[in-house]
Amino acid sequence: MKRIAKHATTNITFSGLTGGINIAQSPEQIGETEMQECENFIYDQNSKRLVGRGGLSPDTLYSFDSDIKELSYDVGTNTVMSFLEDKSTFSIIDGAKAVNIGSMTGDSIPTTAKFQNKLWIASGAKLQFYAFDDKGIQTVTDSPLCDICFQRFARLFLTKTGDDNAYFSGIGDGAYWKEDTNDASTKQWTEIGYGDDGDIIGVVPLATDLMFLKSSGKIYQLVGDATPDSWQINMIASDVDPIGLQCATNIGSSVVFLSMQGLRGLATVQDYGNIAAQDIGDNFNSLITTSMVSNPRVFKLKRHRMILIRPTSDYRFFIAYNYLLGVATVLRFGVPITSIIETANEIWVASGKNIYKWDKAYTKDVDMAINYKMKPRDVIGSNELLVKALDTKFTSDHAGIATVSTGKLSVNVPTNSRKKLRCNHSTDCISLEVTSNNRFELDHIAIEVADL
C-alpha cells in the first residue's frame, strides 16, 4: 500500500479508435486513436464507431453444383447474378429461387454493366447480355472479345487483356458492332496509349472522364462526349504500377486503385492536367504489399463506405478500407471468400459452392468462432511505469468475455458492461491488447499509472 500511495498518478484513456491501423510508425509513436492491430472490426456505417463485425449465416442462402466464380447485383431489378466456375450462370430475382439462364462464353472473372435495361456480361470471350426474361443469356456473335464492359457516351464499350484498343458500340445499342466510317453513330474504337504495350486492366469514371489503367504502370484519361471527333486521350500518370484486373473503383470525386506500392488514388486538382495520383494507404500499405499476388480483388460496399481488398492468396484475409474516414482494419473470415456483393439491404458472400449472408445478427462464421483483436498504441514512460488500476467499458448485444492484457497483467472482463479493478504491477511498456470471441464495441479503457 505504501508503494501505491507514494507516486503521483495519471490516467491514460483509450477510446474512439477512429484512426485505424498504423504500422508505418513504431508502436509508441502512432496516434492516440490509431492501432497497431485491429482484427475483425469495422467502422459502423452510421455512427462511424469501431464495432466488431457480424458473422456469416449458419445456413446457406443458395448452393450450386460448381464453385462460384463471381457475384454481381443489379439494383434496378433487385437481381443477383451468380457466375460459376463451370461457366453456368444463375439469376436470383427478389430473393426467389436461383434460375439457370445459360453459360458464359469465356473463362475470366466476369464484369457486368447495365445498359438499355439489359445486363451486359464480359467474361474474356464474346459479349453477352441478359434481358431479365425467359430467353436467358444471349451472345453477341459479332462483338469484339472482352473481359471488361462499361457504359458511357450512350454506348457500351469493351476492352480485352492483350488488346490496346477500347471498342464502343453503336449509339443506343449495345449489340450493334458494325462499323461505318461515314456514320459516327456506329461502332467506334480508339487506341489507349499509342506505343504503350501494357494491357488495359481497369476502367473507371472520374467526373465526366474515363480513366484507363494499364499494366505498363501508366494511366490514361479519355475526355469527350458521344462524338468520336471529341475524344482526346491524355496520359495523366506514369510509374503508378496498378495491379489486378478491375482493381479500381470510384468514390465520389476520386478513384482508388491497387498498385504494387499499395493503395493509391486519383483526384481532381487545380493544377494543369487537372488529375493527379496520390498515396492514400501509407499507414497500412505493407499489409497489402506483403505477399501480394498478381490477381488481387477489390469489392466496394457503397452503403458501408467500405472497400474490401484481398491482396494475397489467402481468401480468408481482407483489408477493410473505410474511404469516408480514410482508415483500414483487417478481417479474417472462417471460410474462404471469392466474391462479395451489397444488395438493397444485405451483404452476400460467396464461398465455394455456397452463398452466405453477412450480418451483425450472426455471432459466428457459419459454425466457427470469430476472433476479435485490437491493440492500440504502446505507452512508455521516462522511467518504469506502475499500473495501479484498470477501468474497462464495452458494449455488446450479447453477454461475453474479453481478455484485456497490459503486458504483464491479463484479466477477463465482460463485453456488455463496465468493470473496474485495482492492481499493482510495474512495467517498462504498457502494451494494451484486447481479444475476444464475442462481438463488442469499445467505449473506453482507462489505465491509472504512475512513473516510478
C-alpha positions as a printed Julia matrix, in Angstrom:
452×3 Matrix{Float64}:
   0.0     0.0     0.0
   2.89    2.34    0.69
   4.1     1.75   -2.86
   0.76    2.77   -4.32
   0.4     5.92   -2.27
   3.94    7.07   -2.89
   3.66    8.08   -6.55
   1.54   10.72   -8.29
  -0.83    9.11  -10.77
  -2.19    9.91  -14.2
  -4.93    8.34  -16.33
  -4.33    7.03  -19.83
  -7.58    6.52  -21.74
  -8.17    4.63  -24.97
 -11.47    5.45  -26.69
 -12.86    6.43  -30.08
 -10.24    4.48  -32.02
 -11.15    6.07  -35.35
  -7.6     6.16  -36.74
  -7.46    2.57  -37.95
  -4.28    0.53  -38.28
  -0.91    2.29  -38.41
   2.09    0.03  -38.88
   4.18    2.68  -40.63
   5.46    4.02  -37.29
   6.77    2.43  -34.14
   4.05    1.26  -31.69
   4.64    4.05  -29.17
   4.66    6.81  -31.82
   1.33    6.19  -33.54
  -1.63    8.48  -32.87
  -3.91    8.23  -29.84
  -6.79    6.99  -31.99
  -4.67    4.59  -34.09
  -3.91    0.92  -33.54
  -1.06   -1.5   -34.13
  -3.53   -4.29  -34.82
  -7.27   -4.37  -35.37
  -8.76   -7.65  -36.48
 -12.42   -8.32  -37.32
 -13.58   -4.79  -36.52
 -15.13   -2.33  -38.97
 -16.44    1.22  -38.7
 -20.21    1.44  -38.35
 -21.89    2.93  -41.42
 -23.99    5.32  -39.31
 -22.11    6.14  -36.1
 -18.57    5.69  -37.53
 -17.73    3.86  -34.29
 -15.34    0.92  -34.32
 -17.5    -2.2   -33.91
 -16.93   -5.93  -34.13
 -18.06   -7.22  -37.49
 -21.01   -9.56  -37.84
 -20.73  -13.2   -38.8
 -21.83  -15.41  -41.69
 -25.2   -17.14  -41.63
 -25.17  -20.71  -40.29
 -27.34  -21.8   -43.21
 -26.58  -21.13  -46.86
 -28.82  -18.79  -48.83
 -28.1   -20.71  -52.05
 -25.94  -23.68  -53.06
 -24.78  -24.74  -56.52
 -23.15  -27.77  -58.15
 -20.0   -25.83  -59.08
 -17.84  -23.3   -57.24
 -18.9   -19.67  -57.53
 -16.54  -17.53  -59.6
 -18.29  -14.17  -59.13
 -21.46  -12.48  -57.88
 -22.95   -9.27  -59.24
 -26.02   -7.25  -58.31
 -28.43   -5.12  -60.33
 -30.24   -2.64  -58.12
 -32.92   -1.75  -60.71
 -34.36   -5.28  -60.82
 -33.09   -6.45  -57.4
 -31.32   -9.32  -59.16
 -28.24  -11.2   -58.03
 -26.23  -12.95  -60.73
 -24.15  -15.98  -59.76
 -21.41  -16.96  -62.21
 -19.93  -20.41  -61.65
 -16.57  -21.98  -62.45
 -18.19  -24.37  -64.93
 -19.43  -21.2   -66.8
 -23.09  -21.75  -65.9
 -24.93  -18.63  -64.76
 -27.87  -18.26  -62.4
 -30.28  -15.39  -61.86
 -31.83  -14.72  -58.44
 -34.62  -12.14  -58.67
 -36.09  -10.66  -55.46
 -34.61  -13.47  -53.4
 -36.56  -16.16  -55.24
 -35.26  -19.5   -56.49
 -31.98  -19.43  -58.44
 -32.69  -19.98  -62.14
 -30.12  -21.28  -64.64
 -30.1   -18.81  -67.53
 -27.22  -20.17  -69.62
 -23.44  -20.2   -69.75
 -20.68  -17.63  -70.1
 -18.63  -17.62  -73.28
 -15.29  -17.02  -71.51
 -13.19  -18.22  -68.59
 -12.33  -14.87  -66.99
 -13.96  -13.43  -63.89
 -16.91  -11.63  -65.49
 -17.58   -7.91  -65.33
 -21.08   -6.57  -65.89
 -22.69   -3.3   -66.96
 -26.33   -2.15  -67.04
 -27.37   -0.54  -70.34
 -30.71   -0.39  -72.17
 -32.43   -2.33  -69.35
 -30.11   -5.25  -70.04
 -27.22   -6.63  -68.04
 -24.15   -6.98  -70.26
 -21.51   -9.59  -69.45
 -17.83   -9.66  -70.42
 -16.01  -12.88  -69.48
 -12.99  -12.96  -71.77
 -14.74  -14.03  -74.97
 -17.79  -12.76  -76.88
 -20.05  -10.17  -75.25
 -23.34  -11.43  -73.77
 -26.45   -9.86  -72.31
 -29.37  -10.82  -70.09
 -32.68   -9.02  -70.57
 -34.25  -10.43  -67.37
 -36.61  -12.6   -69.42
 -37.09  -16.29  -70.17
 -34.66  -16.13  -73.11
 -31.72  -16.28  -70.7
 -28.23  -15.13  -71.65
 -27.78  -14.2   -75.31
 -24.45  -13.88  -77.13
 -23.5   -11.01  -79.44
 -21.57  -13.02  -82.02
 -20.08  -10.05  -83.91
 -18.79   -8.27  -80.81
 -15.08   -7.92  -80.02
 -13.6   -10.24  -77.4
 -13.85   -8.61  -73.98
 -13.17   -9.02  -70.28
 -14.27   -5.52  -69.23
 -17.54   -3.87  -70.21
 -18.76   -0.42  -69.29
 -21.42    2.09  -70.29
 -20.52    5.61  -71.41
 -21.46    8.18  -74.06
 -24.79    6.35  -74.68
 -22.69    3.41  -75.87
 -21.43    0.17  -74.44
 -17.66   -0.09  -74.56
 -15.37   -3.09  -74.22
 -11.71   -3.84  -73.57
  -9.74   -7.09  -73.52
  -6.46   -8.02  -71.84
  -3.82   -8.12  -74.58
  -5.62   -5.54  -76.74
  -4.68   -1.85  -76.57
  -7.98   -0.69  -78.04
 -11.27    0.32  -76.45
 -14.31   -0.58  -78.55
 -17.58    1.37  -78.49
 -20.91    0.01  -79.68
 -23.35    1.9   -81.83
 -25.11    4.74  -80.01
 -28.07    3.43  -78.01
 -27.47   -0.21  -78.95
 -25.01   -2.38  -77.04
 -25.5    -5.21  -79.52
 -24.55   -3.16  -82.6
 -20.9    -3.76  -83.58
 -20.81   -2.93  -87.28
 -18.51   -0.14  -88.35
 -19.34    2.54  -90.94
 -16.66    5.19  -91.37
 -19.29    7.55  -92.74
 -21.58    7.22  -89.73
 -20.28    8.33  -86.32
 -23.21    6.63  -84.56
 -21.95    3.15  -85.46
 -19.21    1.08  -83.8
 -16.06    3.03  -82.94
 -12.7     2.22  -81.45
  -9.71    4.11  -80.14
  -6.23    3.09  -79.06
  -5.4     3.71  -75.41
  -1.78    4.78  -75.21
  -0.11    4.8   -78.61
   3.02    2.63  -78.45
   2.26    1.53  -74.89
   2.49   -2.27  -74.83
   0.77   -2.63  -71.43
  -2.64   -4.29  -71.06
  -5.77   -2.37  -70.04
  -6.52   -3.75  -66.56
  -9.01   -1.21  -65.27
 -11.57    1.3   -66.47
 -13.29    3.67  -64.07
 -15.14    7.01  -64.41
 -13.85   10.18  -62.78
 -16.15   13.18  -63.08
 -17.09   13.29  -66.81
 -13.98   11.45  -67.97
 -12.83    7.84  -68.15
  -9.63    6.57  -66.58
  -7.81    3.63  -68.21
  -5.26    1.84  -66.03
  -2.6    -0.17  -67.85
  -0.19   -2.84  -66.69
   2.68   -0.71  -68.02
   2.24    1.5   -64.93
   0.52    4.3   -66.8
  -2.96    5.82  -66.52
  -4.75    7.47  -69.42
  -7.69    9.87  -69.43
 -10.36    9.81  -72.13
 -12.11   13.17  -72.49
 -15.06   13.84  -74.77
 -18.7    13.04  -75.45
 -20.63   10.64  -77.7
 -18.97   12.07  -80.84
 -15.66   10.36  -81.7
 -14.22   13.62  -83.03
 -14.36   14.99  -79.48
 -12.34   12.16  -77.96
  -8.96   13.09  -76.58
  -6.63   10.72  -74.74
  -4.06   12.06  -72.29
  -1.52   10.23  -70.18
  -2.01   11.63  -66.69
   0.25    9.37  -64.63
   3.17    7.01  -65.07
   5.07    4.61  -62.81
   2.0     4.1   -60.6
   2.08    0.31  -61.18
  -1.62   -0.64  -60.99
  -2.19   -4.36  -60.47
  -5.13   -6.73  -60.85
  -7.99   -6.73  -63.35
 -10.58   -4.13  -62.37
  -8.92   -3.42  -59.01
 -10.02    0.21  -59.25
 -13.24    1.93  -58.25
 -14.61    5.45  -57.97
 -15.59    7.01  -54.65
 -17.28   10.34  -55.21
 -14.91   12.73  -56.97
 -11.9    10.43  -56.76
 -10.67    6.98  -57.75
  -8.84    4.41  -55.64
  -6.81    1.57  -57.12
  -4.4    -1.15  -56.09
  -0.78   -0.79  -57.09
   2.37   -2.7   -56.31
   3.1     0.02  -53.74
  -0.26   -0.39  -52.04
  -3.5     1.61  -52.16
  -3.33    4.75  -54.29
  -5.79    7.31  -55.61
  -6.61    9.71  -58.41
  -8.23   13.03  -57.59
  -9.06   16.22  -59.41
  -6.7    19.1   -58.64
  -6.34   22.69  -59.74
  -3.01   22.14  -61.49
  -2.68   21.82  -65.24
  -3.76   18.36  -66.28
  -6.48   18.51  -63.57
  -5.93   14.97  -62.22
  -3.09   13.66  -60.07
  -2.1    10.35  -58.48
  -1.59   10.23  -54.72
  -0.73    7.75  -51.97
  -3.64    7.1   -49.62
  -2.71    3.96  -47.7
   0.64    4.88  -46.18
  -0.31    3.72  -42.67
  -1.29    0.21  -43.74
   0.16   -0.41  -47.21
   2.59   -3.07  -46.02
  -0.45   -5.21  -45.14
  -1.38   -5.05  -48.84
   2.03   -5.39  -50.46
   3.43   -8.19  -48.29
   2.85  -11.45  -50.22
   0.7    -9.62  -52.79
  -0.39  -11.79  -55.72
  -0.87  -10.79  -59.35
  -4.65  -11.28  -59.16
  -5.87   -9.41  -56.07
  -9.55   -8.49  -55.72
 -11.38   -5.33  -54.68
 -15.02   -5.25  -53.58
 -16.87   -1.97  -52.99
 -19.65   -1.83  -50.37
 -21.09    1.59  -51.07
 -23.65    1.82  -48.27
 -20.99    0.85  -45.74
 -18.45    3.33  -47.19
 -16.03    0.43  -47.37
 -13.71   -1.22  -49.86
 -12.63   -4.78  -49.14
  -9.23   -5.76  -50.54
  -7.97   -9.32  -50.86
  -4.27   -8.78  -51.6
  -2.87  -12.29  -51.1
  -3.68  -15.89  -51.96
  -5.41  -16.25  -48.57
  -9.1   -15.97  -49.45
  -9.97  -15.51  -45.76
  -7.84  -12.37  -45.34
  -9.13   -8.9   -46.3
  -8.19   -5.28  -45.69
 -11.32   -3.24  -44.89
 -10.68    0.33  -46.07
 -13.27    2.87  -44.87
 -12.96    5.57  -47.51
 -15.06    8.09  -45.57
 -12.55    8.05  -42.69
  -9.54    7.1   -44.81
  -8.53    4.28  -42.43
  -8.29    0.5   -42.53
  -8.74   -2.61  -40.38
  -8.16   -6.32  -41.03
 -10.82   -9.01  -41.47
 -10.23  -12.76  -41.19
 -13.2   -14.9   -42.15
 -13.76  -18.5   -41.12
 -14.28  -19.6   -44.73
 -12.52  -18.65  -47.99
 -14.43  -15.95  -49.85
 -14.37  -15.48  -53.62
 -16.9   -12.68  -54.08
 -18.84  -10.12  -52.02
 -21.82   -8.0   -53.04
 -24.06   -5.46  -51.39
 -27.76   -5.91  -52.25
 -30.54   -3.45  -51.45
 -30.27   -4.13  -47.72
 -27.96   -7.12  -47.21
 -24.41   -8.29  -47.86
 -23.91  -11.67  -49.6
 -20.63  -13.54  -49.79
 -19.66  -16.49  -51.99
 -17.56  -19.33  -50.6
 -17.02  -22.47  -52.63
 -20.4   -23.58  -53.93
 -22.37  -21.58  -51.36
 -23.76  -18.1   -50.78
 -23.97  -16.84  -47.18
 -25.42  -13.72  -45.63
 -23.01  -11.46  -43.72
 -24.84   -9.72  -40.89
 -24.32   -8.47  -37.34
 -27.14  -10.76  -36.21
 -24.75  -13.73  -36.54
 -22.11  -14.33  -33.88
 -20.07  -16.92  -35.81
 -18.8   -17.52  -39.34
 -21.17  -20.37  -40.19
 -20.21  -22.52  -37.17
 -16.74  -21.12  -36.45
 -15.87  -18.62  -33.74
 -14.76  -15.13  -34.78
 -11.52  -13.92  -33.19
 -11.68  -10.21  -32.36
  -8.49   -8.35  -31.52
  -7.45   -4.75  -31.04
  -4.1    -3.37  -29.98
  -3.76    0.42  -29.64
  -0.53    2.36  -29.21
   2.09    1.37  -26.66
   2.72    3.63  -23.69
   6.21    4.16  -22.33
   7.35    6.47  -19.54
  10.58    8.25  -18.71
  11.08    5.52  -16.11
   9.35    2.28  -15.3
   5.56    2.57  -15.03
   3.41    1.43  -12.12
  -0.03    0.2   -13.24
  -2.45    0.89  -10.36
  -5.97    0.45  -11.76
  -7.87   -0.65  -14.84
 -11.33    0.55  -15.94
 -12.99   -1.08  -18.98
 -16.36   -0.42  -20.57
 -17.58   -2.37  -23.6
 -20.97   -2.55  -25.33
 -22.47   -5.7   -26.83
 -25.83   -7.23  -27.71
 -24.65  -10.49  -26.16
 -23.07  -11.34  -22.83
 -19.48  -12.45  -23.27
 -15.93  -12.21  -22.06
 -12.95  -10.25  -23.37
  -9.36  -10.66  -22.24
  -7.52   -7.4   -21.56
  -3.74   -7.52  -21.3
  -1.38   -4.68  -20.41
   1.76   -6.71  -20.98
   2.29   -8.37  -17.6
  -1.33   -8.25  -16.41
  -4.09  -10.26  -18.09
  -7.7   -10.17  -16.87
 -11.12  -11.25  -18.15
 -13.8    -8.57  -18.31
 -17.43   -8.54  -19.54
 -18.13   -7.4   -23.11
 -21.5    -5.84  -22.23
 -20.8    -3.79  -19.08
 -18.22   -1.81  -17.14
 -15.5    -3.36  -14.99
 -13.12   -1.62  -12.56
 -10.27   -3.32  -10.76
  -7.24   -2.41   -8.71
  -3.79   -3.75   -9.48
  -0.2    -3.11   -8.55
   2.49   -4.11  -11.01
   5.32   -2.35  -12.8
   6.39   -2.46  -16.43
   8.63   -0.54  -18.78
   5.95   -0.54  -21.53
   2.17   -0.79  -21.39
   1.25   -2.81  -24.45
  -2.54   -2.98  -24.3
  -4.32   -5.77  -26.13
  -7.97   -6.84  -26.14
  -9.08  -10.22  -27.5
 -12.44  -11.97  -27.52
 -14.62  -14.47  -29.35
 -17.63  -12.24  -28.66
 -18.62   -9.25  -30.77
 -18.34   -5.93  -28.9
 -17.76   -2.19  -29.17
 -15.1    -0.37  -27.19
 -16.43    2.53  -25.1
 -13.23    3.1   -23.16
 -10.27    1.55  -21.42
  -8.72    3.76  -18.74
  -5.44    2.84  -17.04
  -4.24    4.59  -13.88
  -0.44    4.72  -13.9
   2.45    6.37  -12.15
   6.1     6.9   -13.12
   8.44    5.12  -10.76
